[in-house]
Amino acid sequence: MGLPVVFTPKAQEDLADIVRFIARDSSDRARSFGNVLIDQATSIGDFPNIGRVVPELGDPSVRELIHGAYRIVYEVFDDPQALYVLRFWHAARGIPEIKS
């Protein structure tokens, strides 16, 4: 059993924005892609160090997993042990905005 995965309010907002954007063309594709991003993010709990350290931050606890053009940015906490998904960020938007 991996770490519990928590989606921050900002990550939830990002995901909703992504799904709404894709839904302009296809609601089925939007739902499917949203589910893929959720599945990718929740699977990180089993292997929290699978992602690379976010290069712009250099903090080993803040990592990212790349899925297509999207960066799934997350932070791993030791006490209590949990993984927080911070952002779903499209690479074309530049550096992820992460508030400390």
C-alpha positions as CSV (number, residue, x, y, z in Angstrom):
1,M,0.0,0.0,0.0
2,G,1.5,3.3,-1.1
3,L,1.3,6.8,0.4
4,P,-2.1,8.5,0.6
5,V,-2.4,11.0,-2.3
6,V,-4.2,14.3,-1.6
7,F,-5.2,16.7,-4.4
8,T,-4.8,20.3,-3.3
9,P,-7.5,22.7,-4.1
10,K,-5.2,24.3,-6.8
11,A,-4.6,20.9,-8.4
12,Q,-8.4,20.3,-8.4
13,E,-8.9,23.6,-10.0
14,D,-6.2,22.9,-12.6
15,L,-7.8,19.6,-13.5
16,A,-11.2,21.1,-13.8
17,D,-9.8,23.8,-16.1
18,I,-8.1,21.2,-18.3
19,V,-11.2,19.1,-18.6
20,R,-13.3,22.2,-19.5
21,F,-10.9,23.2,-22.1
22,I,-10.8,19.8,-23.8
23,A,-14.6,19.5,-23.5
24,R,-14.9,22.4,-26.0
25,D,-14.0,19.8,-28.6
26,S,-15.1,16.5,-27.1
27,S,-16.7,15.9,-23.7
28,D,-15.8,12.2,-24.0
29,R,-12.2,12.9,-24.6
30,A,-12.2,15.5,-21.8
31,R,-13.6,13.0,-19.3
32,S,-11.2,10.2,-20.5
33,F,-8.1,12.5,-20.3
34,G,-9.1,13.9,-16.9
35,N,-9.4,10.3,-15.6
36,V,-6.0,9.4,-17.1
37,L,-4.4,12.4,-15.2
38,I,-6.1,11.3,-12.0
39,D,-4.9,7.7,-12.4
40,Q,-1.4,8.9,-13.1
41,A,-1.4,11.1,-10.0
42,T,-2.8,8.5,-7.7
43,S,-0.4,5.9,-8.9
44,I,2.5,8.1,-7.7
45,G,1.6,7.1,-4.2
46,D,3.0,3.6,-4.8
47,F,6.4,5.0,-6.0
48,P,6.7,8.6,-4.7
49,N,10.3,9.0,-5.9
50,I,9.5,8.0,-9.5
51,G,9.2,11.6,-10.6
52,R,12.1,13.9,-11.2
53,V,12.9,16.8,-8.9
54,V,11.2,20.0,-10.4
55,P,14.3,21.6,-12.0
56,E,13.1,25.1,-11.4
57,L,12.8,24.5,-7.6
58,G,15.6,22.1,-6.8
59,D,13.8,20.8,-3.7
60,P,14.0,17.0,-3.5
61,S,10.6,16.8,-1.9
62,V,8.9,18.6,-4.8
63,R,8.8,16.3,-7.9
64,E,7.0,16.0,-11.1
65,L,5.7,13.3,-13.4
66,I,5.3,14.1,-17.1
67,H,2.3,13.0,-19.0
68,G,2.3,14.2,-22.5
69,A,2.4,18.0,-22.4
70,Y,1.4,18.0,-18.7
71,R,3.5,18.2,-15.6
72,I,1.9,16.6,-12.5
73,V,3.7,18.4,-9.7
74,Y,3.6,16.9,-6.3
75,E,5.3,17.1,-2.9
76,V,6.2,14.2,-0.6
77,F,5.9,14.7,3.2
78,D,7.5,12.4,5.7
79,D,5.4,13.3,8.8
80,P,2.7,12.4,8.4
81,Q,3.6,10.4,5.3
82,A,1.5,11.7,2.4
83,L,1.8,12.9,-1.1
84,Y,0.2,16.1,-2.2
85,V,-0.5,16.8,-5.8
86,L,0.2,20.5,-6.1
87,R,-0.5,21.3,-9.8
88,F,-1.5,19.9,-13.2
89,W,0.5,22.2,-15.4
90,H,0.7,22.4,-19.2
91,A,4.3,22.8,-20.4
92,A,3.3,25.6,-22.7
93,R,2.5,27.7,-19.7
94,G,6.2,27.8,-18.7
95,I,7.3,27.4,-15.1
96,P,4.7,26.0,-12.7
97,E,3.4,28.5,-10.2
98,I,3.9,26.9,-6.8
99,K,3.4,28.8,-3.6
100,S,5.5,27.8,-0.6
